């Protein structure tokens, strides 16, 4: 094709991606399931992401003058191809917020009986979940350490096989800021021990269940769909009769690994494209880790699961948060939150804690990440070298609008990679 000799498409398309499943089977899904406006908006964004339908910009070589085209990202939080740079920025901000001490990785897991209720009432249930977990951590900090902890949490709603698995991941300080008659002091935890996990789990369960009843009594829950005939009193009674899981992992050397682990949930969807194995005959095969069976590295055993494409989309859609919960402008208030010494209103106390721990009183200045420098650290700076002459550097040229309708059809007919250059 003549155009290929003049213009290079920089955008790379995975050989198999979630968008491919949606392009082939979304209509089948919509014939069987209802789709909300927020869900449909997210699915459409995923299908357009980094394609000619999303528009893009032109890069020009300063040596040979030839062109390169790069398609725009959608920026949707649920897109498997977006969010890596936002994740890196969040991790950089977190590094500036953390105290120079070990942190415990603490996970609060809910009963699966609330899955449908959370789907129909995401803001109410997730607000209650954060409030409950933060409330018991605050109370236990007072009870066992006599002071104020610092912690940050991220909401996650899915398990490895895309089933609903609602839980919170927290980074919790291994100590507390204590106010005494003589002033403030830092009181650290016993080595490798934060709180009695059985008591913490029971308090978490009891407080959450009490809060759930209050929400229903206040008329703040929508009992529709699969929850239309829900008996809330019976549901709460059943949940109170079971043990809830709270996991507290001992701190490891440094907090970088824990920050990186939580960062994966900062800008990630239910499943990444790399886990997809096959799409054929109306079925999707993907990889998952079975955490009930551990390998030599104490990770879940890697297995494969095959689902009908419509069921795969259904499971994926169940983890799309509505705009009020997932939009980036409000993300710090809803699905990523900071409490105690980490809260913005407690900056003075955080500084006092830093001083007591031998660090500077002022918080470290977190350098703003620059995309080019970030790419260089990842070894991707070579992407700015002209693919035609191999000598010149590409500079940003004009942007272009989304290519739709007849123009998109003609480019497809001519064999132009409108979905991106397929990864070898």
NORZICOR-V52216 format. One record per residue. RES is the residue in three letters. NEAR is the number of other ideal C-beta (glycine too) atoms within 10 Angstrom. D_LAST is the distance of its C-alpha to the last C-alpha in Angstrom with 1 decimal. Layout:
res=RES near=NEAR d_last=D_LAST
res=RES near=NEAR d_last=D_LAST
This chain:
res=UNK near=9 d_last=19.1
res=UNK near=7 d_last=21.6
res=UNK near=13 d_last=20.5
res=UNK near=11 d_last=17.1
res=UNK near=9 d_last=19.3
res=UNK near=11 d_last=21.2
res=UNK near=15 d_last=19.0
res=UNK near=19 d_last=15.6
res=UNK near=21 d_last=14.1
res=UNK near=18 d_last=13.4
res=UNK near=22 d_last=12.7
res=UNK near=14 d_last=9.3
res=UNK near=21 d_last=9.3
res=UNK near=17 d_last=8.4
res=UNK near=10 d_last=7.5
res=UNK near=20 d_last=11.2
res=UNK near=25 d_last=13.8
res=UNK near=29 d_last=17.6
res=UNK near=26 d_last=17.8
res=UNK near=19 d_last=16.5
res=UNK near=22 d_last=19.4
res=UNK near=20 d_last=21.7
res=UNK near=13 d_last=21.0
res=UNK near=14 d_last=21.7
res=UNK near=19 d_last=24.5
res=UNK near=21 d_last=26.2
res=UNK near=9 d_last=28.9
res=UNK near=14 d_last=29.7
res=UNK near=20 d_last=30.0
res=UNK near=14 d_last=32.3
res=UNK near=8 d_last=34.5
res=UNK near=10 d_last=35.2
res=UNK near=13 d_last=35.1
res=UNK near=8 d_last=36.6
res=UNK near=16 d_last=34.3
res=UNK near=12 d_last=35.9
res=UNK near=9 d_last=35.4
res=UNK near=18 d_last=33.6
res=UNK near=19 d_last=31.3
res=UNK near=14 d_last=30.5
res=UNK near=15 d_last=30.0
res=UNK near=25 d_last=27.4
res=UNK near=24 d_last=25.5
res=UNK near=15 d_last=25.6
res=UNK near=19 d_last=24.4
res=UNK near=25 d_last=21.4
res=UNK near=21 d_last=20.4
res=UNK near=22 d_last=21.0
res=UNK near=25 d_last=19.4
res=UNK near=23 d_last=17.1
res=UNK near=22 d_last=17.4
res=UNK near=25 d_last=19.7
res=UNK near=19 d_last=22.4
res=UNK near=19 d_last=22.8
res=UNK near=15 d_last=23.5
res=UNK near=22 d_last=22.4
res=UNK near=15 d_last=23.4
res=UNK near=15 d_last=23.1
res=UNK near=21 d_last=22.7
res=UNK near=17 d_last=24.6
res=UNK near=21 d_last=24.3
res=UNK near=11 d_last=27.8
res=UNK near=14 d_last=27.5
res=UNK near=13 d_last=26.2
res=UNK near=12 d_last=26.7
res=UNK near=18 d_last=23.4
res=UNK near=17 d_last=21.8
res=UNK near=21 d_last=18.8
res=UNK near=20 d_last=18.6
res=UNK near=18 d_last=17.7
res=UNK near=26 d_last=18.5
res=UNK near=19 d_last=21.0
res=UNK near=19 d_last=20.7
res=UNK near=21 d_last=23.2
res=UNK near=14 d_last=24.7
res=UNK near=23 d_last=25.8
res=UNK near=23 d_last=26.5
res=UNK near=25 d_last=25.0
res=UNK near=25 d_last=21.6
res=UNK near=22 d_last=18.8
res=UNK near=22 d_last=17.0
res=UNK near=21 d_last=20.3
res=UNK near=21 d_last=22.9
res=UNK near=14 d_last=21.5
res=UNK near=14 d_last=23.7
res=UNK near=17 d_last=26.6
res=UNK near=18 d_last=26.3
res=UNK near=18 d_last=26.6
res=UNK near=17 d_last=29.6
res=UNK near=20 d_last=31.3
res=UNK near=17 d_last=30.9
res=UNK near=16 d_last=32.5
res=UNK near=11 d_last=35.3
res=UNK near=22 d_last=35.9
res=UNK near=13 d_last=36.2
res=UNK near=11 d_last=39.0
res=UNK near=19 d_last=40.7
res=UNK near=19 d_last=40.9
res=UNK near=21 d_last=44.1
res=UNK near=11 d_last=44.0
res=UNK near=18 d_last=44.5
res=UNK near=20 d_last=42.6
res=UNK near=24 d_last=41.3
res=UNK near=21 d_last=41.3
res=UNK near=19 d_last=38.3
res=UNK near=22 d_last=40.2
res=UNK near=16 d_last=38.8
res=UNK near=26 d_last=41.0
res=UNK near=16 d_last=40.0
res=UNK near=25 d_last=41.8
res=UNK near=19 d_last=43.0
res=UNK near=14 d_last=40.7
res=UNK near=13 d_last=43.7
res=UNK near=21 d_last=43.0
res=UNK near=17 d_last=39.5
res=UNK near=16 d_last=40.6
res=UNK near=23 d_last=43.2
res=UNK near=20 d_last=40.6
res=UNK near=18 d_last=38.4
res=UNK near=17 d_last=41.3
res=UNK near=20 d_last=42.8
res=UNK near=22 d_last=39.9
res=UNK near=14 d_last=41.9
res=UNK near=19 d_last=45.1
res=UNK near=22 d_last=43.6
res=UNK near=20 d_last=41.1
res=UNK near=18 d_last=43.9
res=UNK near=22 d_last=46.2
res=UNK near=22 d_last=43.6
res=UNK near=21 d_last=43.3
res=UNK near=15 d_last=47.0
res=UNK near=23 d_last=47.9
res=UNK near=26 d_last=45.6
res=UNK near=21 d_last=46.7
res=UNK near=16 d_last=50.3
res=UNK near=24 d_last=50.4
res=UNK near=24 d_last=48.7
res=UNK near=15 d_last=51.2
res=UNK near=14 d_last=54.1
res=UNK near=20 d_last=53.1
res=UNK near=27 d_last=52.7
res=UNK near=14 d_last=56.3
res=UNK near=11 d_last=57.5
res=UNK near=18 d_last=56.1
res=UNK near=22 d_last=55.7
res=UNK near=14 d_last=58.1
res=UNK near=22 d_last=55.8
res=UNK near=22 d_last=52.7
res=UNK near=26 d_last=49.2
res=UNK near=26 d_last=46.0
res=UNK near=23 d_last=43.0
res=UNK near=22 d_last=39.9
res=UNK near=25 d_last=38.1
res=UNK near=20 d_last=35.0
res=UNK near=20 d_last=34.9
res=UNK near=20 d_last=32.4
res=UNK near=22 d_last=32.7
res=UNK near=20 d_last=30.2
res=UNK near=17 d_last=29.8
res=UNK near=18 d_last=26.8
res=UNK near=15 d_last=27.0
res=UNK near=23 d_last=27.4
res=UNK near=15 d_last=31.2
res=UNK near=18 d_last=33.6
res=UNK near=16 d_last=34.5
res=UNK near=24 d_last=36.3
res=UNK near=19 d_last=36.9
res=UNK near=24 d_last=37.4
res=UNK near=19 d_last=36.1
res=UNK near=23 d_last=38.6
res=UNK near=24 d_last=39.1
res=UNK near=27 d_last=42.8
res=UNK near=30 d_last=44.9
res=UNK near=20 d_last=46.6
res=UNK near=23 d_last=49.9
res=UNK near=24 d_last=51.9
res=UNK near=26 d_last=54.0
res=UNK near=17 d_last=57.6
res=UNK near=13 d_last=60.5
res=UNK near=10 d_last=63.8
res=UNK near=4 d_last=67.3
res=UNK near=6 d_last=66.5
res=UNK near=9 d_last=63.3
res=UNK near=15 d_last=59.6
res=UNK near=15 d_last=58.2
res=UNK near=20 d_last=54.8
res=UNK near=15 d_last=55.0
res=UNK near=13 d_last=52.1
res=UNK near=21 d_last=51.2
res=UNK near=9 d_last=52.1
res=UNK near=9 d_last=49.5
res=UNK near=12 d_last=46.6
res=UNK near=13 d_last=48.6
res=UNK near=25 d_last=48.3
res=UNK near=23 d_last=50.2
res=UNK near=12 d_last=51.3
res=UNK near=14 d_last=48.3
res=UNK near=10 d_last=50.3
res=UNK near=14 d_last=52.7
res=UNK near=22 d_last=49.9
res=UNK near=19 d_last=48.1
res=UNK near=16 d_last=51.4
res=UNK near=19 d_last=52.3
res=UNK near=24 d_last=48.9
res=UNK near=22 d_last=49.2
res=UNK near=16 d_last=52.8
res=UNK near=17 d_last=52.3
res=UNK near=25 d_last=49.3
res=UNK near=21 d_last=51.3
res=UNK near=13 d_last=54.3
res=UNK near=18 d_last=52.2
res=UNK near=21 d_last=50.7
res=UNK near=13 d_last=54.3
res=UNK near=11 d_last=55.2
res=UNK near=17 d_last=52.3
res=UNK near=18 d_last=53.5
res=UNK near=10 d_last=57.1
res=UNK near=9 d_last=56.3
res=UNK near=7 d_last=54.5
res=UNK near=13 d_last=51.2
res=UNK near=18 d_last=49.1
res=UNK near=12 d_last=47.9
res=UNK near=15 d_last=48.6
res=UNK near=11 d_last=46.6
res=UNK near=11 d_last=44.3
res=UNK near=12 d_last=44.0
res=UNK near=18 d_last=46.4
res=UNK near=9 d_last=49.1
res=UNK near=6 d_last=51.5
res=UNK near=18 d_last=50.6
res=UNK near=10 d_last=53.6
res=UNK near=17 d_last=52.9
res=UNK near=10 d_last=55.8
res=UNK near=9 d_last=54.7
res=UNK near=19 d_last=51.1
res=UNK near=19 d_last=52.3
res=UNK near=11 d_last=54.7
res=UNK near=13 d_last=52.0
res=UNK near=19 d_last=49.7
res=UNK near=15 d_last=52.7
res=UNK near=7 d_last=53.2
res=UNK near=11 d_last=49.8
res=UNK near=10 d_last=48.5
res=UNK near=19 d_last=45.8
res=UNK near=15 d_last=43.2
res=UNK near=23 d_last=43.1
res=UNK near=13 d_last=41.2
res=UNK near=18 d_last=42.0
res=UNK near=14 d_last=39.9
res=UNK near=12 d_last=41.7
res=UNK near=20 d_last=40.6
res=UNK near=12 d_last=38.4
res=UNK near=7 d_last=38.6
res=UNK near=10 d_last=37.6
res=UNK near=19 d_last=36.3
res=UNK near=12 d_last=32.8
res=UNK near=10 d_last=31.2
res=UNK near=20 d_last=33.1
res=UNK near=20 d_last=32.3
res=UNK near=13 d_last=28.6
res=UNK near=14 d_last=28.9
res=UNK near=21 d_last=30.8
res=UNK near=21 d_last=28.4
res=UNK near=14 d_last=25.7
res=UNK near=17 d_last=28.0
res=UNK near=20 d_last=28.8
res=UNK near=22 d_last=25.8
res=UNK near=19 d_last=24.0
res=UNK near=21 d_last=24.1
res=UNK near=20 d_last=24.8
res=UNK near=22 d_last=21.4
res=UNK near=16 d_last=18.0
res=UNK near=19 d_last=14.7
res=UNK near=12 d_last=13.7
res=UNK near=19 d_last=16.6
res=UNK near=21 d_last=15.6
res=UNK near=13 d_last=14.9
res=UNK near=12 d_last=15.8
res=UNK near=19 d_last=17.3
res=UNK near=9 d_last=19.4
res=UNK near=8 d_last=23.1
res=UNK near=11 d_last=23.9
res=UNK near=15 d_last=23.0
res=UNK near=27 d_last=20.6
res=UNK near=16 d_last=19.9
res=UNK near=25 d_last=19.3
res=UNK near=15 d_last=20.2
res=UNK near=18 d_last=23.4
res=UNK near=17 d_last=25.8
res=UNK near=15 d_last=29.3
res=UNK near=11 d_last=31.6
res=UNK near=7 d_last=34.5
res=UNK near=11 d_last=33.1
res=UNK near=12 d_last=32.3
res=UNK near=11 d_last=30.3
res=UNK near=5 d_last=31.4
res=UNK near=5 d_last=30.2
res=UNK near=6 d_last=32.2
res=UNK near=12 d_last=29.2
res=UNK near=14 d_last=28.9
res=UNK near=12 d_last=27.6
res=UNK near=13 d_last=24.0
res=UNK near=13 d_last=24.3
res=UNK near=11 d_last=22.7
res=UNK near=16 d_last=24.4
res=UNK near=13 d_last=24.1
res=UNK near=16 d_last=25.8
res=UNK near=14 d_last=26.6
res=UNK near=21 d_last=24.4
res=UNK near=20 d_last=27.6
res=UNK near=14 d_last=28.7
res=UNK near=25 d_last=25.4
res=UNK near=26 d_last=25.9
res=UNK near=15 d_last=29.5
res=UNK near=19 d_last=28.9
res=UNK near=25 d_last=26.4
res=UNK near=23 d_last=29.0
res=UNK near=19 d_last=31.7
res=UNK near=20 d_last=30.3
res=UNK near=25 d_last=30.1
res=UNK near=21 d_last=33.1
res=UNK near=14 d_last=35.4
res=UNK near=15 d_last=35.5
res=UNK near=12 d_last=38.6
res=UNK near=19 d_last=36.9
res=UNK near=19 d_last=33.4
res=UNK near=15 d_last=33.8
res=UNK near=12 d_last=33.0
res=UNK near=7 d_last=36.4
res=UNK near=13 d_last=38.1
res=UNK near=19 d_last=35.7
res=UNK near=12 d_last=38.1
res=UNK near=13 d_last=40.8
res=UNK near=18 d_last=39.1
res=UNK near=23 d_last=36.1
res=UNK near=19 d_last=36.2
res=UNK near=23 d_last=39.8
res=UNK near=20 d_last=41.9
res=UNK near=22 d_last=45.3
res=UNK near=22 d_last=48.3
res=UNK near=25 d_last=48.0
res=UNK near=22 d_last=44.5
res=UNK near=17 d_last=45.8
res=UNK near=9 d_last=46.2
res=UNK near=7 d_last=49.9
res=UNK near=18 d_last=50.4
res=UNK near=13 d_last=49.2
res=UNK near=10 d_last=52.7
res=UNK near=18 d_last=52.8
res=UNK near=21 d_last=49.3
res=UNK near=16 d_last=50.6
res=UNK near=19 d_last=53.7
res=UNK near=25 d_last=51.6
res=UNK near=20 d_last=49.6
res=UNK near=14 d_last=52.9
res=UNK near=17 d_last=54.2
res=UNK near=15 d_last=51.1
res=UNK near=8 d_last=51.6
res=UNK near=15 d_last=49.0
res=UNK near=10 d_last=49.7
res=UNK near=9 d_last=51.4
res=UNK near=9 d_last=49.0
res=UNK near=13 d_last=45.5
res=UNK near=12 d_last=42.9
res=UNK near=7 d_last=41.4
res=UNK near=13 d_last=37.7
res=UNK near=9 d_last=35.8
res=UNK near=8 d_last=33.8
res=UNK near=16 d_last=30.2
res=UNK near=9 d_last=28.8
res=UNK near=9 d_last=25.2
res=UNK near=10 d_last=24.6
res=UNK near=11 d_last=26.3
res=UNK near=16 d_last=24.4
res=UNK near=15 d_last=21.0
res=UNK near=13 d_last=22.5
res=UNK near=10 d_last=23.6
res=UNK near=10 d_last=20.1
res=UNK near=8 d_last=18.9
res=UNK near=11 d_last=17.1
res=UNK near=13 d_last=19.8
res=UNK near=8 d_last=17.9
res=UNK near=14 d_last=16.2
res=UNK near=17 d_last=19.6
res=UNK near=15 d_last=19.6
res=UNK near=21 d_last=19.4
res=UNK near=13 d_last=16.2
res=UNK near=19 d_last=18.6
res=UNK near=12 d_last=21.4
res=UNK near=10 d_last=20.0
res=UNK near=11 d_last=23.6
res=UNK near=17 d_last=24.5
res=UNK near=12 d_last=23.9
res=UNK near=23 d_last=22.9
res=UNK near=10 d_last=25.7
res=UNK near=11 d_last=25.9
res=UNK near=13 d_last=27.3
res=UNK near=8 d_last=28.3
res=UNK near=10 d_last=27.1
res=UNK near=14 d_last=26.8
res=UNK near=9 d_last=27.7
res=UNK near=16 d_last=25.7
res=UNK near=21 d_last=24.9
res=UNK near=12 d_last=26.6
res=UNK near=9 d_last=28.4
res=UNK near=8 d_last=28.8
res=UNK near=13 d_last=26.7
res=UNK near=16 d_last=23.6
res=UNK near=12 d_last=24.4
res=UNK near=12 d_last=24.7
res=UNK near=15 d_last=21.4
res=UNK near=14 d_last=19.7
res=UNK near=8 d_last=21.9
res=UNK near=11 d_last=20.8
res=UNK near=10 d_last=17.1
res=UNK near=18 d_last=16.6
res=UNK near=18 d_last=13.7
res=UNK near=20 d_last=16.4
res=UNK near=22 d_last=14.3
res=UNK near=22 d_last=12.0
res=UNK near=13 d_last=8.9
res=UNK near=11 d_last=6.3
res=UNK near=11 d_last=3.8
res=UNK near=5 d_last=0.0
